Amino acid sequence: MRQSSALSPEEKQMHKFEQRRDRFELFDRMDSPALNITFTLELPDFRPWCKAPGLPPFHVMLRSVLRSALAIENFRYRIFEGEVICIDRLIPSFTVTNQNHDLNFALFDWADDLCEFVARSQAARDEAATMLGMNQKYRQMTPREAKNQVFVTCIPWLDFTSIQHPTASLASPDIPSLAWGRFRDAPNGMLHLPFSVQAHHGFVDGYHIHLLGQQIATELAQVIG
């Protein structure tokens, strides 16, 4: 058998997963293998930076969150046709409300450039917000394409302390669900907000959620320079 250093990038990803397959099998046998943690996320206050280029903080935050989820391999594991896979791209999506204050879903194509990402995100928000019925774009994805998602919601009115995310199947919460709430000013130019992560415990432990929080702060620090 080849050494890990000689493996292709795809093989390295799955080689790393194999090291925790016994944990995956333990939690995957449970009625609900979901790990759900809500914590106070501390970030550099990027809101003043957003004012000059006129970029809405939510969409800048969304990009940083999704880039962070891609950067941490454990958040890229999924279950497809009974096998564990590792995705290498994301289809950005998030919840919005329409004029009736009913929930809808916004989806758009990824863009690496910050301004283009924000423009696409805003356009998707505006489109979904004008719909009275449910946005059906997600139904156009194949089952494999649907795995290239992270479910995102923002609840800016609430400083919540816990949240329970819905799952299509209680036994297979393999697509992570992320949520954040109301921003709060913190000392020394920092920002506090409630942040929730739900993920398959066979893939993600509390340590990886800690890494995700650190990575989001790093991404935003890089944005504001």
PyMOL commands that set and color helices and strands:
alter all, ss='L'
color gray80, all
select helices_A, chain A and resi 4-6+9-18+21-28+47-51+57-71+73-76+114-129+137-140+143-146+206-224
alter helices_A, ss='H'
color red, helices_A
select strands_A, chain A and resi 34-44+77-80+83-86+93-97+103-107+151-154+177-180+184-186+190-200
alter strands_A, ss='S'
color yellow, strands_A
deselect
rebuild
show_as cartoon
